[in-house]
Amino acid sequence: MANAVYSNARAKALERTLLGRERLYRMAESSSAEDALKILSEVNFGDGLSIGDVSEFETLIKVEEKNLFEFVKETCPDKNFIKFLLVKNDFHNAEALIKAKYLKISSEKMLVENGIFDKDFLKEKIMVDEYKDFPKELADALLTCDEAFVSEKATGAFIGNTIKKAYYSYLYDLSKKNKDLKVIFSFKADCINVSTALRSRDFNAVKDSFIQGGTLTLSDMRFLAEESFESIKEKFKFGKLGEYILLAAESIEKGAPLSDFERKADSFALEYLQKYKYSSENIYPFMLFVYYKLAELQNVRIVLIGLLNGLPQTEIKGRLRVNYVG
């Protein structure tokens, strides 16, 4: 693969800048969020940007996310991986802009970092109904939203669900072109479908939001939505998703949040790629670094929110996703 050697080498070099488990644990054990913030400075997190208050830590995360995305765009030789990773922000920004277009509100605070498209370009095209430069799934979704607003049938839930389904449809199509993305997306689709079925316990709701590309069928979804928790745990206990479904079912049965399920599900991509940690094939080292960095950003957020809310150290550590170990 062209430039794979260069991109892998760059990624391996950047691994030294990751926080790693030791620093994250030190952050979680800090006496205050302010002390945890000082640890971030050891790796120049946020490019050394100074924030007035620790509660503004998202500003630092946004700097790191922007740097990561720019690195991916400049260095990654696999265009499908670039799209798979970044297009989420395009769909998010498109949803914000289509709402702003009809509701006559400012979209600035709703927009996130650029994905494949520049935010200003998205805004320019969406405001004048020109969607031909967008992926077909996004263009079709925006047209559907236009029709809903014009016919006065648009609701926040309808717009959100329309864009969401288009996003996952795009990822599904994209993942077919790469065996590793296919594995990662298939698992993601399954987990979202499981979560929807067990949360709603309503098969009609599941059918309406069902994401294609996973291993679970609509028949499986009906079972998850309608059968007893004991039957669910028995049916799926030996399958590849058994451990995940068990965690989710037990939490719902207890009336508890799906924290353990979500933490384990969020770590799947990294755990999958770690199997290729020492492989020089394709762009495995590059992909592994990117997912380590994404997990790091999520972990920083978990630690600082936990400290700001006075959570015990053990609980904060228990919420952390898989992270880099040097």
BELCOR-V39356 format. One record per run of one state. SS is the DSSP state (a for helix, b for strand, c for the rest). FROM is the first residue (numbers start at 1). TO is the last residue. If there is no record, write none. Layout:
<<SS/FROM/TO> <SS/FROM/TO>>
This chain:
<<c/1/3> <a/4/17> <c/18/19> <a/20/28> <c/29/32> <a/33/43> <c/44/53> <a/54/56> <c/57/57> <a/58/75> <c/76/78> <a/79/103> <c/104/107> <a/108/110> <c/111/118> <a/119/127> <c/128/135> <a/136/150> <c/151/155> <a/156/175> <c/176/178> <a/179/200> <c/201/202> <a/203/209> <c/210/217> <a/218/226> <c/227/228> <a/229/236> <c/237/241> <a/242/254> <c/255/258> <a/259/266> <c/267/267> <a/268/274> <c/275/283> <a/284/308> <c/309/312> <a/313/319> <c/320/326>>
